[in-house]
Amino acid sequence: MVMPILCQTAFTVFRHIEPIIVLEQLASTLFDTALQVVVRDRCANATFPGRSKEDSQQKAMTDFFMTYNLIIRLVPILPSLLLARLSDRGWRKAPIVVPLSGYLLSRAALLLVLSLSLPLEVMFGAAVVFGLSGGYCSYWSGVMTLASLSSTASDRSKVLMRVELLYGAAGVVGSLASGHLFLLYSSTLGDGIILLIVSIVLYVLCLVLSTALLQVKQVSNKEPEDDGHLLSHASVDAPAADAPAVDAPAGKNMVNIVLLFAAAMLYNFAVGGAVEILGVFVMKAPLSWNTTQVGYGNAAGCMIFLTSFFGVIVFRRCFSDVMLILIGMVSFASGIFFMSFVKTTAMFYLARSLNLFALIPMPTIRSLLSQQVPASSYGTILTSLQLGLKFAGLAYIPAFTKIYQGTLDWFPGFVFTLSSIFTVLGMIPISIVGCRLPQRQQYVRIQGD
């Protein structure tokens, strides 16, 4: 009797999106550490005129990641739009299954590069394959779409942050293990081979679960009109569990949508630019991290997913969604500014500890956007946001890379100060949204009277 019950429970669990999120993030963190270390080792002997050996290695690494990440952000644009259209026409699993196939193929390419000693440039082709499958843009939009469909408007911020929690917890586990797994080898396998094999196996499991077991479930709201509303009274003025819903005029408020998009772009510009450099920054003196420390550093970044989730649970009882976003932006701005002056590993972790709530803004912005369009447009609006973030990446990747290369000699942390400035700029449109929403709700309540 016990075994059938356990099997039934496992079957029920695997029909949800959460196991796929966990397995995919475990696989991704293993791959990220492997790629970071492989690139460092392959660039160790790089030389550029007028630069020291360490600066030449830093330039070679940042040049590789700049090209690699630009491909990843540029190629998925059209495939993501096509998959979003399929999603809104009823093929909700397409934006998840297709990108996972690209994940699997591109990760297998690094295994070939490492095992067959192929040129590192092979990974540029792998990035193209990854992009043609829709990449992270389609995958994460698909995940957020399914999570939005399975939740009510009042609980959506909490549900989306729960997704981020699972994503972060899996990232912590994967990152902590990745540095140690990379160093495992046998008489026939070198460093990193076992790590990549484990990563590929996890991607295969993700693909099987998403194709054969994943269930699409939509929760209908009690107030049908809410799909076109700006926000409910609960999500702005009071805790969602205690406040009643407020009827608002149907339709889209394009001003608020544009403001939310602008805030998301600026914040993504700041975060993406800083993270783009951070992985290379820790490998140069005075930090000079080894493989295990790289994994631990990635785990510290993933811990922010957990602390941000608990921040939402605590703060949403007292603050509106707009205030949650501002709290997260302040957290990131302070931590990344401190990162500009990091000289030791202890200082690095202290700076990261200031970023406790840095991941609150993006899922909360997605929540606000999803509450301003009908359910049939969730896929389109979230994918449009994700594509907008991709276009921002086309700007910040080369910009931050060249600024970092140009300031290596006198202030390597200058890019982090710049990131902090852009975060403060991103707080402006969010503050305007915060001023508009209460006025809108007051107007609606007068109409109701």
N, C-alpha and C positions, 0 to 999 in steps of 0.2 A: 504493500500500500504506500510505503514511503517513497519508493522510486517513482511511481507514476505521478505523485503529487509534486515531487521535485522537478520532474521533466516538464510537467504542465506549467509550473511556476517559471522555469527557465524559458520555456517557449513564449510565455506572456511577456517576460522582460525583454527578450530579444526582438519583440515586435515593435518596441519603442525606439526612438532616435538616440536615447542616451547611451546604450552600449556602443553604438557606432561612433559617437563623439569621443568616448573614452579610448577606444581602440585606435581610432585615427590619430588622436593627439599623442598617444604613446608612441605610435610608429613615427610620427612627424618629429618628435623631440629626439628620438634616436637618430633619425636621418640628419637633423640640423646640426647636432654635435659632430657627426661623422663628416659632413660637408665642411664644416668650419675647420676641423683639424686637418683634413686632407688638403684643403686650399692652403692652409698655413705651411704644411710640409712641402707642397709643390712650389711654393713661392719663396722658400727659404734662401735659394741661391740667386734670386733676382737682383739685377744691378741696373741702376739708372745714373747717368752722368750727373755729377755734382751732388749726389745723395749718399748718405752713409748706408751700410748694409741693412740696418734695421729700418730706416726710412724707405729704402728700396723695397723691402719686403712688405711694408705697410702700403706702399703705393700699388704694388702688384696685387695684393689682396683686395684693396678697395676698388681697383679697376675691374677685377674679376666679378666681385659682387655687384658692382654698378651695372655691368653689362647683363649679368645673370638676372638680376632683379628687374631691370628694365624690360627684358624679354617676357618675364613672368607677368608683368603688369600690362604690357601692350598687347600681346597676342590674344589673351582671353576676352577681349572686348566684344567682338562679334559673336563668338560662341556663347558667351554669357547671356547676351540679349536673346539669342535663339532659344537657349535653355529656359530662360525666364518666360518667354512666350509659351513654350510647351508646358511649363509649370502652371501658368494661369489658365491654360486650356484643359487642365485636369491631370496632366502628367507630373504630379508633384514629386515623384521620386527621381525624375530625370536629372535635375540639377545636383543630385547627390551621387547617383550611380555613375554617370558619365565622368565627372571629375575624379572619382575614386579610381577609375580605370587609368586615368592620366597620372595620378599619384603613383600607382603601382609601376607603370612603365618607366617613369622618370627616376624613381628610386632604384629600380633595377639597373639603370644606366650607371649610377655611381658605383654599384657593385662591380660592374664590368670594368669601369675605369680603375678601380682599386686592384681587382684580381688579375687583370690582363695588362696592367700598366699602360693603359690608353692615355692619350693627351687629355689634360683637364678641360680643353675646349669642347670635348664631347658633351659636357654638361650643358652647353649652350643649346645643342640639339635636343637634349632631354627637356630643357626649359620650354622649347617650342612645342614639343609633344604635350607637355603638361598644360601649356596655355591653350592649345587647340581643344583640349577636353573641357575647358571652362575654368580650370584651376580653382584656387581658393575662393575667388570671387563668386563663382557659381555654387560651389560646395557650401560656403558659409551662408549665402543667401538662401539656399535650399533648406539648410538646417533652421535658420531663423524663421522662414516661412512656415515650416511644419510646427515649430514651437508656437508661433503666433496663432495659427489655426486651432491649435489644441488648447488655447487659453482664452479667458474672457478679457475684455479691455481693462478692467480694474486690476487684474492680477498679472498683466502682461509683463510689466517691468520685473516683477519678481521671478516669473517663469524664465525670461530671457537671461536674467542674471544667474539663475540656477544652471542654465546651459553653460554659462561662462565659468561657474564654479566647477562643474565636472571637467570642463576643458582644462582649467587651471590645475586641478588636483591630478589629473592624468599627466599633465606636463611636468609637475613636480616629481612624480614618481619616475617618469621616463628620463628626465634630465639627470636626476641623481644617479640612476643606473647607467646612463649612457657613457659617461667617462670610464667607468670600470669595464663595461662590456666592450668598449673600443679596444682595450688593451688585452682582451682575451684572444688567444691564438693557439693553434695546434701545429703539428709538424708540417702540415700542408697548407695551412691558412695563416695569413699575416694579420697584423693589427687592423681592426675595423671590419673584417669580413663577417665575423659572427654577429656583430652589431647590425650590419646591414641585412643579413639573412633574417634575423628576428624582426626587423622593421618590415621587410617584404612579406613575411608570413602574417603579420598583423594586418597589413593592407589587404591581403587575400581574404582574411576573415571579415573585414569591413565590407568588401565587395560582395561576399556571399550573403551576409546579413541584410545589406541594403537591397539586394536583388530579390532574395527569396522570402525574407521574413518581415521586413519593415512594413508597418501599417500606417496609412494616412488617416488621421482622425481629425474632424472639425467640430469644435464646440460652438454652438449657436448662442449668441447673447440674448438675454431677455428683452433688451431694447434693440430692435432691429435697426433703428435709425443711428445707433451709436457708431456704426461702421463709417459713417460720413462725418462724424463729429470731430471737433478739434480735440477736446479732452473731456472726460467726465469731471464733475466737481470733486469726486473722490481722489482723482490722481493729481490734483493740483493744490487744493486748499486744505485737505485733511487726509488722514490715513484711509486707505482704500476700504478697509474692513468696516469702518464706522460711518462713512459718509454716503448719502444717497446719490444716485445717478442724476445728472442734469440734462435735460433735453436741450439740444442746440440745433441751429439751422443746418440742414443737410448740405453737403457739398464740400469742396476743398477750399481751404484758406491758403492761397498760394504764397502770401507774404510770409506766413509762419513756416511753410515748407521751405521757402528759399532761405530764410534765416537759419533754420535747422541744418540745411545742407551746407551753408557757409560755415557754421560753427564746426560741423563734422569735418569739413575740408581743412580748416585751419588747425584743428586739434590733431587730425591724422597727419598733416604736414609736420607738425612738431614732434609727435610721437614716432612716426615712421622715420623721420630724418635722424633722430637721436638713436633709435634702435639699430638703424642701418650702420652706424659707426661704432656703436657700443661693443659689438662682437669683435671688431678688429682692435679697438682701443685697449681692451684688457690684455691683449697679447703682446703689447709693446712695453718697454721699460717705462715706469718703474714696477708695474704690476707683473708683466711677463708670465701669464698664467700657463699651466700645463693642461693636459687633456682632462684630468679629473676636475681641476678647478673650473674649466670651461663648463663642464656639466653642472657643477654646483652653482655657477653664476646663472646659467639658464634656469635652474630650479628656483633661484631667488626671483627671477622674472616671472615664473609661473605662479609663485606664491601670491603674487599680486591679484591673480584671479580669485583666490580664496578670500583674501582680506577685503577685496572690493565687494564680493558677494555678501559677506557679513556686514559690511558697511551699509549696503542697500537695506538689508533686513532691519538694521537698527535705525538708520536715518529716515527711512520712509515713513516711520511712525510720527515723525515731527516735521518733516520737510516735504516740499513738492518735488516733482521730477526735475524741474528747472534748478532748484537748489541742490539736488543730488549731483547734477551735471557740474555745477560750479564748484562743489566740494571736491569732486574728482579732478577737475582742472587745476585747482589750487594745489592739490596733493602732488600732481605730476610736475607742475611748474617749480615748486620748491625743491623737490628731489632732484630733478634734472639740472637745476641751477647749481646745487651743491656738487653734483657729479663733475662739473667743470673743474673743480679743484682737487679731485681725488688723486692721492699719491700712494695709498696703501690699500691692500685688500679689505682691511677693517673699515676704512673710509668708504670703500665701494658699497659694502653691505649697509653702512649707515645711510648713505644716499638712497639706496634702494628701499630702505625702511620708510623713508619719507613718501615714497610712491604707493603707500598702502591702498589708496582708493583711486588710483590712476585709471583703472579700467571701468569705472562706473559710467563715465560719459557716453561712450559709444552705444552700448546696449540700451541705455535710457533714451538716447536720441532716436534709435531705431523704434523703440516703443512709442514715442511721441509721434513719429512719422506714420507708423502702422495704424494709429488711432485716428488719423485724419483722412484715410482713404477707405473705400469699401474692401471687404475681404477678398473680392475677386481681383484686386489690384495689389495685394500684399507682395506677391512675387516681383511685380514690375517695379514698385516703389523701392523695395529693399535692394533689388539688383541695380536699380539706377543709382542708389546711394553708393553701393559697392563699386560700381563703375566710376563714379565721380571720385572715389578715393583712389582708384587705380590711376586716373588722370593726374591726380595730385602727386602720386608716386613718380610719374614721369618727370615731374618738376623737382621734387625734393631729393630724389636719389642722386642725380648728377650734381645738383647744387650743393648738397651737404658733403658729397664725396670730394668735390674740388675744393671746397672751403677747408675741409679737414686736411687735405694734402697740402694746401697752401699755408696752413697755420701749424703744421707739425713742429717746426723749429722754435716758435715763440710762444704758442698757447694752444696745445692740442685739444683742450676742453672748450674752445671757443664755440664749437658747433652746439654744445649742450646749453650754453648761455643763449645762443640764437634760438634754440628750441623752446626755451623758457619764455622768450619774448613772444613767439608765435602762439604759445598757449594762452598768454594773457590777452592777445588780440582775439583769440577764439571765444573768450568770455564775453565779449561785447555783444555779438548777435544773440547769444543765449540770454543775456540780461534783458535785451529788448523783447524777446519772446516772453520772458517772465513778467515784463510790464504789460504786455498785450493780453495775456491769457486771463488774469483776474478781471480786467475791464470787460472782456468778452463775456465772461460768466456772469458778471453783475448785470449786464445788459439782458442776458437771457432770462435771469430770474425776474427782472422787472416785466419782461414780456409775459412770463408765466402768470404773474399776479394780475 
